[in-house]
Structure formats: structure tokens, C-alpha cells
């Protein structure tokens, strides 16, 4: 009989431990985010990590990369098909319907912070479990709400010390988009350029033609250089909505670039779409945006609610922290120790143990090394912790 292996169990591919010495960046991010959430009246909502798979098939879109390639799905012991959440928005939309939030004063402003899961190809800046800050404003189609969310995302990243630029577009309503998709497919077919698309975009031509615009392959970007632009197919209402969003951003001197190929990777988006990158970043070579989102006026109806306009965005926390480290942005230290209690001998340890409890009860940040007898080793730990006293 073979002996059991003593080989250490390793971390799963694409997953990452966040060690104590790295928590200062996470605290820095969440503290800045919470200040903004309070200032703009967003309330926290927590939704389950597990949902019915059908929620994401209907909501995120069955022809998206997330559903076709990246969704963690399985059948549970009851025979239900469930999935780890790949994004927050469908779950929050479900909660909005299920808990009757439509009957409250609109728009409902919600935020979430936590892990999401995608079976992606792990690489720099991409993990299979990663964390997002997610904001949703549900129940208003006003362009001022679009501008507000873009400004919040912009302000958050600026407050962290990052110089950023907003990239935005409008992909119109379903009617606008239908006409544009027909024209785009005609362009690719009649010009003979369809055969020059990458293999993924050849599939997208039939399943989800808009996603061709978002492809990072150089061959596809060259094919699309002379392609029709979706902004030229917006109806008057969608055009007015987008121009009003831009006016609000101009009034507040928010830096932005119009990107007529920005469509995002999810089926539910309508009208305004946006992403935020570092100001000097080449987006064609980027690992991805720091933040991104858009309007999704049809999602709530798709998953069983009444027609309800909404807009939201997500910030990739690991990606933001990576940029903070790259730019050597200093963040405040957490758990700065005020007092280190040292002892020498059994009786002294007893007295110091009581003192330690009193100090913690008084709210003093205190550390100890009661398991060590050597005063030298205790002082070494005090130095490592940077104790003030």
C-alpha cells in the first residue's frame, strides 16, 4: 500500500493570499471608498457569492466570454445549477426586485465590496478570484446620474494618488444598436474584411458583433479602422442623453476621451459606457481598465422585474493596488503599535499580562511577546513592530 504523500497542499492556480503585510493598501483603498460612498449617499448591500446560474445567463448574457468561458458553475446536491458570482450587478438587480426596492424613493444607490470569480487565464493583473468595489444607481434614466457615477469613479482613483482619464462612449438603445449592427456586419462582409478577423471575432460576427469593436488583436483593430461608428447611428433621444452627460463632465472639468469602439463585454449595457485608465496608459496594450461600467436600462426587466433604468460601475481592487505599488505611492501604515509590554520572569509576566488587558480595554494599540523569556528577543519584536513605547 503506497504511503500517503506529505507534499504540502498548494494554492489553487489563479488565486492569491493577501498577507498581513499587504493589508495596508487594502485598508487605504476601502477607507477612501467608504468616505466617498457616505458623501454621495450610497448604502452598502451584501449579496450571496452563489446564485442560480440562470441569473447570469439571462443577465450577463449567454454569448459573453464570462458565460461561455469563465463561469464557475456546478450542480449542487439538490440538482440545482448554481454559479460563483462573476460580477455583482445581476445579483444586486435580483435583490432590487426580490426585496421590493422599486417601492422606495428612486434612484436606489447601492455599493458592494468583495470577491468575484472567473475561470480566466491567469496572467499579470488577472486572477480567478479578484475583488471589486461595485456601485449601482437603480431607478433613474437621467444623464446627471450617469455623470455622477463617472465622477465618483474618477474622484476615487484621484484620491488614491493616481492620475487617470475617463474613456467613454454611447452604444445607444436597442433600436439604435440593431441598425448599427446590421451596418457593421455589412461593412465587414462587403469589404471582404471579415476573413481578416481573429478566430474569436469570427465567432462574434454571428453571436455578438458589437464585441468585435472591443477586440485588442492588432489585425482586428486594423480591420475596424474605417468601420462605421456607432455614435453616427444614435437616435435623437440617445444622442441628447449622451451630449448632456458630456456637458456635466465638461462643467466639472473631468478629463475624458471619446472612444467610439468602447462597448464593454456584457450584453446588458445601453447608452453610456465608460472605462478609466491611467492618464498616460496605452489602452491598446493595457491589461485592463482600473474601473468600468455603464447604463443597463433593460437588465431588471430581463430577469423578471418591471422596466427600470439603472447604471453602475466596478473598480478592480487588485489592479488599482498594483498601480499604487508600481508608482510607489505611500499609504498610511495600519496597526501602528503605541506600546510594547515587555517582561522578565514569571511574576513580571503575570503583572504585565494584567497591564496588557487594561491597555487594550482602554483602546491603546499594544503588543506583547509573553511566550518569549529572553528580553533581547522581546526587544527585537518591539523593533520589528515599530512600537512607540
C-alpha positions, 0 to 999 in steps of 0.5 A: 500500500503506497504511503500517503504523500506529505507534499504540502497542499498548494494554492489553487492556480489563479488565486492569491493570499493577501498577507498581513503585510499587504493589508495596508493598501487594502485598508487605504483603498476601502477607507477612501471608498467608504468616505466617498460612498457616505458623501454621495449617499450610497448604502452598502448591500451584501449579496450571496457569492452563489446564485442560480446560474440562470441569473447570469445567463439571462443577465450577463448574457449567454454569448459573453466570454464570462458565460461561455468561458469563465463561469464557475458553475456546478450542480449542487446536491439538490440538482440545482445549477448554481454559479460563483458570482462573476460580477455583482450587478445581476445579483444586486438587480435580483435583490432590487426586485426580490426585496421590493426596492422599486417601492422606495424613493428612486434612484436606489444607490447601492455599493458592494465590496468583495470577491468575484470569480472567473475561470480566466487565464491567469496572467499579470493583473488577472486572477480567478478570484479578484475583488471589486468595489461595485456601485449601482444607481437603480431607478433613474434614466437621467444623464446627471446620474450617469455623470455622477457615477463617472465622477465618483469613479474618477474622484476615487482613483484621484484620491488614491494618488493616481492620475487617470482619464475617463474613456467613454462612449454611447452604444445607444438603445436597442433600436439604435444598436440593431441598425448599427449592427446590421451596418457593421456586419455589412461593412465587414462582409462587403469589404471582404474584411471579415476573413481578416478577423481573429478566430474569436471575432469570427465567432462574434460576427454571428453571436455578438458583433458589437464585441468585435469593436472591443477586440485588442488583436492588432489585425482586428483593430486594423480591420475596424479602422474605417468601420462605421461608428456607432455614435453616427447611428444614435437616435435623437433621444440617445444622442441628447442623453449622451451630449448632456452627460458630456456637458456635466463632465465638461462643467466639472472639468473631468478629463475624458476621451471619446472612444467610439469602439468602447462597448464593454463585454456584457450584453446588458449595457445601453447608452453610456459606457465608460472605462478609466485608465491611467492618464498616460496608459496605452489602452491598446496594450493595457491589461485592463481598465482600473474601473468600468461600467455603464447604463443597463436600462433593460437588465431588471426587466430581463430577469423578471422585474418591471422596466427600470433604468439603472447604471453602475460601475466596478473598480478592480481592487487588485489592479488599482493596488498594483498601480499604487505599488508600481508608482510607489505611492505611500499609504498610511501604515495600519496597526501602528503599535503605541506600546510594547509590554515587555517582561522578565520572569514569571511574576513580571509576566503575570503583572504585565499580562494584567497591564496588557488587558487594561491597555487594550480595554482602554483602546491603546494599540499594544503588543506583547511577546509573553511566550518569549523569556529572553528580553533581547528577543522581546526587544527585537519584536518591539523593533520589528513592530515599530512600537512607540513605547 
